[in-house]
């Protein structure tokens, strides 16, 4: 057999190929001898295989494939007199240079539910990453297998399933934790990229690869998808109404009224009334009254979803189509200065007073009041003896044990003074009612 004298890399473009099995110009690949010279360039490693077993890994330089350099060959090669013998083996070259522009992307959109709007949207993600082969033996044995070459495309194809599953999990977790819409993800690509790099690096290390960097360059949704088009149309409409200053519910009432006016039954009556009113010079007033009446009826029956526009029954907590909350947060007003309050406020932004939030309805309770003025729920008031919080139903203070009301020694009926204005029980030393402010004594 014709033995290959010199083995050196003459395979595909080294910028694309990550691993390549040596084949010379005549198609020979495994006909070697103990005198064969192996040439390994900078940025390369070479691994010798015999009968599917990885024998030795060579770094840059010129190497002779002798039994002195490769002691494991003695198990496979029977040396005749003179110490030279041909043998069959394979040489694999591994590219250890950084590959920094390996492109990746989702071949088809992945379905993810938007936490803000409650709809499922198709999401596509694209980017690139950089890798380096650090352990050529592990890389070839675990990843390449029986292929004749392994390039960037094969690498992305092998890890595409891992990439897609991790990017889907990451995006889903990110939008839920950060309470972001899918439509806002492009503003957070750096954070997503850093998390993906941290997540994928250990998985690639098991294949002898080091993840140099990982970038997500785009996360988007197909504009032609019906769900995307409907959501963007609804958002554009809502933004338009907010800019114009028109209440969305009022606008929806007008829309329903317009559709009702086009109906044959109600339309004829309305048009007749409008015409009669115009004849008497009061068409404008009649038209406004009719519209207000129809609007009131519409609002009383349904309430539109602010996200998708679907009409829902009055009092519904969530939209029956997209799941959007239909309940507006109760803001309330400060009981001292009547300034408007935000739901999460603990102090009044106008007067600086510490707020007493009712545990039942969230309204601000006046200082000293024993009951919420809105829902009537009992509120804690200070014990007149030790200032511990108590309620008006208590007969004794749970901290000091003293009676909170005076009782008749004969019948046991409470002798506590009550406010003549609102009936609120009063401590003995009170000069004013803590609920309505009525002056009790001079």
C-alpha positions in Angstrom: 0.0 0.0 0.0 1.1 3.6 -0.7 1.9 5.2 2.6 1.2 9.0 3.2 4.5 10.6 3.9 3.4 14.0 5.1 0.1 14.8 6.7 -1.0 18.5 6.8 -4.2 20.5 6.7 -5.6 21.0 3.2 -9.3 21.0 4.0 -12.1 23.7 3.9 -11.7 27.3 4.8 -10.4 27.3 8.4 -12.7 30.2 9.2 -15.7 28.0 8.6 -14.4 24.5 9.5 -14.2 23.5 13.2 -13.0 20.0 12.6 -11.8 18.1 9.5 -10.6 14.5 8.8 -7.4 14.4 6.8 -7.6 13.2 3.2 -4.7 13.7 0.7 -5.0 14.6 -2.9 -5.4 11.0 -4.0 -8.2 10.3 -1.5 -6.0 8.4 1.0 -6.7 9.1 4.7 -5.7 6.2 6.9 -2.6 4.7 5.2 0.2 6.0 7.5 3.6 4.7 8.6 5.8 5.1 11.6 7.9 7.5 9.5 4.9 9.8 8.4 5.4 13.4 9.3 2.4 15.3 10.9 2.3 19.1 10.4 0.1 21.1 12.8 -0.1 24.8 12.3 -0.8 27.5 14.9 -4.4 27.6 15.9 -4.8 23.9 15.3 -4.8 20.6 17.1 -4.5 17.1 15.6 -5.9 14.0 17.1 -4.8 10.5 16.0 -7.6 7.8 15.8 -7.1 4.0 15.5 -10.1 1.6 15.3 -12.3 4.4 16.7 -10.1 5.0 19.7 -8.5 8.5 20.3 -4.8 7.8 20.8 -2.9 11.1 21.1 -3.4 14.8 20.7 -0.8 17.0 19.0 -0.2 20.7 19.3 1.4 23.1 16.7 4.7 21.8 15.2 6.1 18.9 13.1 5.7 15.4 14.6 6.8 11.9 13.5 4.2 9.2 14.0 6.7 6.8 15.5 6.1 4.5 18.4 8.7 6.5 20.4 6.4 9.6 20.1 3.2 7.6 20.4 3.7 4.7 22.8 0.1 3.6 22.4 0.9 2.6 18.8 2.9 -0.4 20.1 -0.4 -2.0 20.9 -1.6 -1.8 17.3 1.6 -1.9 15.2 3.8 -5.0 14.8 7.3 -3.7 14.1 9.5 -5.8 11.7 13.2 -5.7 11.7 14.4 -2.1 11.2 11.7 -0.6 13.5 9.4 0.7 10.7 6.0 -0.4 9.7 2.9 1.0 7.9 -0.4 1.1 9.8 -3.9 2.3 9.4 -5.1 5.3 11.4 -7.0 8.6 11.0 -5.9 12.1 11.6 -8.4 14.8 12.6 -7.6 18.5 12.6 -9.4 20.8 15.1 -9.5 24.6 14.7 -8.8 26.2 18.0 -9.0 29.8 16.7 -11.8 32.0 18.1 -15.0 31.9 15.9 -16.7 35.1 17.0 -19.5 35.5 14.4 -21.4 32.3 14.5 -25.0 33.3 13.6 -28.0 31.7 15.3 -31.8 32.3 15.1 -35.1 30.7 15.6 -36.2 28.9 12.4 -39.9 29.5 13.2 -41.6 31.8 15.8 -42.1 30.5 19.3 -45.4 31.1 21.0 -45.1 33.1 24.3 -48.0 34.7 26.3 -47.6 38.4 26.9 -48.1 39.0 30.6 -49.3 42.5 30.2 -52.0 41.9 27.5 -52.7 38.2 28.1 -52.4 37.2 24.5 -50.1 34.6 22.9 -47.7 36.2 20.4 -45.2 34.6 18.0 -41.7 35.6 18.9 -38.5 35.4 16.8 -35.0 35.9 18.1 -31.7 36.3 16.3 -28.1 36.9 17.2 -24.6 35.6 17.1 -22.0 34.0 19.5 -18.3 33.3 19.7 -16.8 29.9 20.6 -13.4 28.4 21.0 -12.4 24.7 21.0 -10.3 24.1 24.2 -10.5 20.4 24.4 -10.1 18.8 21.0 -10.4 15.3 22.2 -13.7 15.9 24.0 -15.0 18.0 21.1 -14.4 15.2 18.5 -15.5 12.3 20.6 -18.8 13.9 21.9 -19.8 16.1 19.1 -18.4 15.2 15.7 -18.8 11.5 15.7 -18.7 9.7 12.3 -18.9 12.9 10.1 -16.0 13.8 7.8 -16.1 17.5 8.7 -17.8 19.8 11.2 -18.4 23.5 10.5 -20.3 26.4 12.0 -23.6 25.4 10.3 -23.3 22.0 11.8 -22.6 23.5 15.2 -25.6 25.7 15.1 -27.8 22.9 13.9 -26.6 20.7 16.8 -27.3 23.3 19.4 -30.4 24.9 17.9 -32.8 22.9 20.1 -30.8 23.9 23.2 -30.8 27.6 22.0 -34.5 27.8 21.3 -35.5 26.1 24.5 -33.3 28.3 26.6 -34.2 31.5 24.9 -37.9 30.7 25.2 -37.5 30.0 29.0 -35.4 33.1 29.5 -37.8 35.4 27.6 -40.8 34.0 29.4 -39.1 34.3 32.8 -37.8 37.8 32.0 -41.2 39.3 31.0 -43.0 37.8 34.0 -40.4 38.9 36.6 -39.8 42.3 35.0 -43.5 42.7 34.1 -42.5 43.7 30.6 -44.5 43.3 27.3 -42.9 41.2 24.5 -43.1 44.4 22.4 -40.6 46.1 24.8 -37.9 43.4 24.8 -35.6 45.1 22.4 -34.8 47.7 25.0 -33.4 44.9 27.3 -31.2 43.0 24.9 -28.0 43.5 26.9 -29.5 41.9 30.0 -31.0 39.0 28.0 -27.7 38.4 26.2 -25.7 38.3 29.5 -28.1 35.9 31.1 -28.1 33.6 28.0 -24.2 33.6 28.0 -24.2 32.6 31.7 -26.8 29.8 31.0 -25.3 28.3 27.9 -21.6 28.3 28.9 -21.8 25.2 31.2 -23.6 23.3 28.5 -21.0 24.0 25.9 -18.1 23.1 28.3 -19.2 19.5 28.3 -18.4 19.3 24.6 -14.9 20.9 25.0 -16.1 24.3 23.9 -15.7 27.7 25.6 -18.4 30.3 25.0 -16.5 33.5 24.3 -19.6 35.7 24.0 -23.3 35.5 23.2 -25.4 38.3 21.7 -29.2 38.6 21.2 -29.4 41.2 18.4 -33.1 41.2 17.9 -36.4 39.9 19.5 -39.4 40.7 17.3 -42.8 39.5 16.3 -44.0 39.0 12.7 -46.0 42.0 11.7 -48.3 39.9 9.4 -49.5 37.7 12.3 -53.2 38.4 13.0 -52.7 38.5 16.8 -49.9 41.0 16.5 -51.8 43.2 14.1 -54.9 43.2 16.4 -52.8 44.0 19.5 -50.9 46.9 17.8 -54.2 48.3 16.4 -55.7 48.3 19.8 -52.7 49.9 21.4 -52.6 52.6 18.7 -56.3 53.3 19.2 -55.8 53.6 23.0 -52.9 55.9 22.5 -54.9 58.1 20.2 -57.7 58.4 22.7 -55.3 59.2 25.5 -53.7 61.9 23.4 -57.1 63.4 22.5 -58.2 63.2 26.1 -61.3 61.1 25.4 -62.3 58.6 27.9 -62.2 55.1 26.3 -65.5 54.0 27.8 -67.2 57.1 26.6 -65.9 56.6 23.1 -67.0 53.0 23.1 -70.5 54.1 24.1 -70.5 56.5 21.2 -69.5 53.6 18.9 -72.3 51.4 20.2 -74.7 54.3 19.8 -73.6 54.8 16.2 -74.1 51.2 15.4 -77.6 51.3 17.1 -78.5 54.4 15.0 -77.7 52.4 11.8 -80.1 49.7 12.9 -83.4 49.8 11.1 -85.5 49.6 14.3 -83.9 52.1 16.5 -82.5 54.3 13.7 -85.9 55.3 12.3 -87.2 56.5 15.7 -84.0 58.4 16.4 -83.9 60.1 13.0 -87.6 61.0 13.3 -87.0 62.5 16.7 -84.0 64.4 15.4 -85.9 65.7 12.5 -88.8 66.9 14.6 -86.5 68.6 17.1 -84.6 70.4 14.3 -87.9 71.6 13.0 -88.6 73.3 16.2 -85.0 74.6 16.5 -84.0 72.2 19.3 -82.4 69.5 17.2 -79.0 70.0 19.0 -80.5 69.6 22.5 -82.6 66.6 21.5 -79.7 64.9 19.7 -77.5 65.4 22.8 -80.2 64.1 25.1 -80.8 61.0 22.9 -77.1 60.3 22.7 -76.6 60.7 26.5 -79.5 58.4 27.2 -78.2 55.8 24.8 -74.7 56.2 26.2 -76.0 55.7 29.8 -77.8 52.6 28.7 -74.8 51.2 27.0 -72.4 52.0 29.9 -74.9 50.4 32.3 -75.0 47.2 30.3 -71.4 46.6 29.3 -67.9 47.8 29.9 -65.2 47.5 27.2 -61.8 46.0 27.7 -59.1 48.7 27.5 -56.7 46.3 25.9 -58.7 44.5 23.1 -62.0 46.4 23.1 -64.2 43.4 23.8 -67.5 44.4 25.6 -67.9 42.7 29.0 -70.7 42.5 31.4 -70.8 45.4 33.9 -69.0 44.4 37.1 -66.7 41.8 35.4 -63.3 41.6 37.0 -61.4 40.4 33.9 -61.9 40.5 30.1 -63.5 37.4 28.8 -61.3 37.4 25.7 -57.8 38.5 26.7 -57.9 38.3 30.5 -57.0 42.0 31.1 -58.1 43.3 34.5 -61.2 45.5 34.2 -61.0 47.0 37.7 -59.5 50.4 38.2 -57.3 50.9 41.3 -59.1 52.9 43.9 -57.2 56.1 44.6 -59.3 57.9 47.2 -58.6 61.2 48.9 -56.9 62.3 52.0 -59.4 62.6 54.8 -57.6 65.7 56.1 -57.1 67.9 53.0 -59.0 65.9 50.3 -55.9 65.6 48.0 -56.1 62.7 45.6 -54.1 59.6 46.7 -52.3 56.9 44.8 -53.2 53.3 45.8 -49.7 52.6 47.1 -49.3 55.9 49.0 -48.7 55.8 52.8 -48.4 59.6 53.2 -50.5 62.4 51.7 -48.5 64.2 49.0 -50.2 67.5 49.8 -50.3 67.8 53.6 -47.7 65.1 54.6 -50.1 63.4 57.0 -49.6 59.6 57.6 -52.5 57.8 56.1 -54.8 55.4 58.0 -55.8 52.8 55.3 -58.9 50.8 55.9 -58.1 47.1 55.7 -61.4 46.4 54.0 -61.7 49.1 51.3 -58.4 50.9 51.3 -59.9 54.4 52.0 -58.2 56.9 54.2 -59.8 56.9 57.6 -59.9 60.2 59.6 -57.6 60.2 62.7 -59.4 59.0 65.7 -62.4 57.6 63.8 -63.6 54.2 65.1 -65.1 53.2 61.7 -64.3 53.7 58.1 -66.5 56.5 56.7 -66.8 54.6 53.3 -67.5 51.0 54.2 -68.2 51.2 58.0 -65.5 48.7 58.9 -64.3 49.0 62.5 -60.9 50.8 62.8 -58.3 50.7 65.5 -58.3 53.6 67.9 -55.8 54.3 70.8 -56.7 53.0 74.3 -57.3 56.0 76.5 -55.1 54.4 79.2 -52.0 53.0 77.3 -52.6 54.1 73.7 -52.5 50.5 72.4 -54.7 50.0 69.3 -58.2 48.8 70.1 -61.6 48.8 68.4 -65.0 50.1 69.6 -66.3 46.6 70.0 -63.7 45.8 72.7 -64.7 46.1 76.4 -61.1 45.8 77.8 -57.7 46.7 76.4 -55.7 43.7 75.4 -52.5 45.3 76.6 -53.2 47.0 79.9 -56.4 45.1 80.7 -58.3 48.2 81.8 -62.0 48.7 80.9 -62.5 50.8 77.8 -66.0 51.8 78.9 -67.7 52.7 82.1 -70.6 50.3 83.1 -73.6 50.7 85.4 -73.0 48.7 88.5 -76.6 47.6 88.5 -77.3 46.6 84.9 -73.9 46.5 83.4 -74.9 48.8 80.5 -72.1 50.9 79.1 -72.0 54.5 80.3 -69.6 55.7 77.6 -70.5 59.1 76.2 -71.4 59.1 72.6 -71.1 62.0 70.0 -74.5 63.7 69.7 -73.7 64.4 66.1 -72.8 60.9 64.7 -73.2 58.6 67.7 -69.5 57.5 67.8 -68.4 56.3 71.3 -66.1 58.8 72.9 -63.4 58.6 75.6 -64.2 60.3 78.8 -61.7 63.1 78.3 -62.6 63.8 74.6 -63.4 67.4 73.8 -64.2 66.8 70.1 -65.6 63.8 68.2 -62.7 62.1 66.3 -65.1 61.1 63.5 -67.2 64.2 62.7 -65.3 66.9 64.7 -68.4 67.8 66.7 -67.5 69.7 69.9 -68.5 67.6 72.9 -67.6 69.9 75.8 -65.9 73.1 76.5 
